[in-house]
Amino acid sequence: MSDHTIDIPVATEARAPKKPTTEFAVYFGIIFLATLPLAVLTWALSVVRSGTLKQKGPVARAWSQARIITPMIFAA
């Protein structure tokens, strides 16, 4: 029989969430401002198509896009 105790995964410390840095905030702001015009356009088109204001607003759309894109820059 072989000894399988060597392959036991070592418990690693859970990383505490880091406080966003100034650099992250600057990139987030730039990306937010860049996505805002397109978010306004897509929001307006969706309001015209559906006829209701129940969709997310343009600021929420731009904010969510910036929250997706900015971490991708810092992950690399």
C-alpha positions as CSV (number, residue, x, y, z in Angstrom):
1,M,0.0,0.0,0.0
2,S,1.1,3.5,-0.6
3,D,1.1,6.4,1.8
4,H,-1.3,9.1,0.8
5,T,-0.8,11.4,3.8
6,I,1.7,13.4,1.9
7,D,-0.9,14.9,-0.4
8,I,-2.9,16.4,2.4
9,P,-3.7,20.1,1.4
10,V,-2.2,22.6,3.8
11,A,-4.6,25.0,5.3
12,T,-3.8,28.5,4.1
13,E,-4.7,31.7,5.9
14,A,-7.8,33.4,4.5
15,R,-6.9,36.7,3.1
16,A,-8.6,39.7,4.6
17,P,-10.2,42.0,2.0
18,K,-7.8,44.8,1.2
19,K,-8.8,48.4,1.4
20,P,-9.0,49.8,-2.1
21,T,-5.9,51.8,-2.9
22,T,-5.8,55.3,-4.3
23,E,-4.6,53.9,-7.6
24,F,-7.7,51.6,-7.8
25,A,-10.0,54.6,-7.0
26,V,-8.4,56.7,-9.8
27,Y,-8.8,53.9,-12.3
28,F,-12.3,53.2,-11.1
29,G,-13.2,56.9,-11.6
30,I,-11.8,57.1,-15.1
31,I,-13.5,53.9,-16.2
32,F,-16.8,55.0,-14.6
33,L,-16.7,58.3,-16.5
34,A,-15.8,56.5,-19.7
35,T,-18.7,54.1,-19.4
36,L,-21.3,56.7,-18.4
37,P,-22.1,58.1,-21.9
38,L,-22.7,54.6,-23.3
39,A,-24.7,53.6,-20.2
40,V,-26.9,56.7,-20.7
41,L,-27.4,55.8,-24.4
42,T,-28.3,52.1,-23.7
43,W,-30.6,53.1,-20.8
44,A,-32.4,55.7,-23.0
45,L,-32.9,53.1,-25.8
46,S,-34.2,50.5,-23.3
47,V,-36.7,53.1,-21.9
48,V,-37.9,53.9,-25.5
49,R,-38.3,50.2,-26.3
50,S,-40.0,49.1,-23.1
51,G,-41.8,52.4,-22.2
52,T,-41.0,52.0,-18.5
53,L,-38.4,53.3,-16.1
54,K,-38.1,50.0,-14.2
55,Q,-34.6,49.2,-15.6
56,K,-31.4,50.2,-13.8
57,G,-30.5,53.8,-14.2
58,P,-27.5,55.0,-16.3
59,V,-25.4,55.7,-13.2
60,A,-26.1,52.2,-11.8
61,R,-25.2,50.6,-15.2
62,A,-21.9,52.6,-15.4
63,W,-21.1,51.8,-11.8
64,S,-21.6,48.1,-12.3
65,Q,-19.5,48.1,-15.5
66,A,-16.7,49.9,-13.7
67,R,-16.9,47.4,-10.8
68,I,-16.4,44.6,-13.4
69,I,-13.6,46.2,-15.5
70,T,-11.4,47.8,-12.8
71,P,-10.5,44.6,-10.9
72,M,-9.6,43.0,-14.3
73,I,-6.9,45.6,-14.7
74,F,-5.4,44.9,-11.3
75,A,-5.7,41.1,-11.5
76,A,-3.0,40.9,-14.2
